[in-house]
Amino acid sequence: MKKNKIKTKRAAAKRFKITGTGKVVHKRAGTNHFGRRKRGNRKRALRTPNVLGTPDAGRIREALGKIK
């Protein structure tokens, strides 16, 4: 009998990306509005992607259907 495929959670797929080494990367919060009151170096730091910690990364990898 054939096993069912795991569907990708589309909300997670839009927010997270798995790198070639298997790390989970996401965009930082706080970049959408109120930019004029944030300093330039803070806005530059928010532009860089953030690597997710290991406990959360496992759950996200499972939601994306990339279980290793």
C-alpha positions, -999 to 999 in steps of 0.1 A, spaced: 0 0 0 12 35 -8 21 60 19 5 94 20 27 123 11 32 151 37 18 184 25 38 215 28 24 241 52 21 271 28 23 297 56 56 283 67 69 280 31 63 318 26 82 327 58 111 303 60 139 290 37 162 260 42 198 267 32 221 242 15 236 232 48 202 225 63 198 256 84 164 274 86 166 311 77 139 337 82 134 375 78 136 396 109 106 413 124 102 450 126 109 461 90 74 469 77 66 503 91 77 531 114 111 532 95 116 569 101 120 565 139 145 536 136 182 544 132 200 535 101 223 508 116 193 492 132 175 490 99 206 476 82 208 449 109 171 441 104 177 435 66 201 406 73 184 372 75 184 354 108 192 317 114 166 299 135 176 280 167 176 242 167 144 234 186 123 257 164 142 246 132 130 210 136 94 220 138 97 243 107 115 216 88 87 193 96 61 219 84 80 223 52 80 185 47 118 183 48 123 158 76 159 144 78 
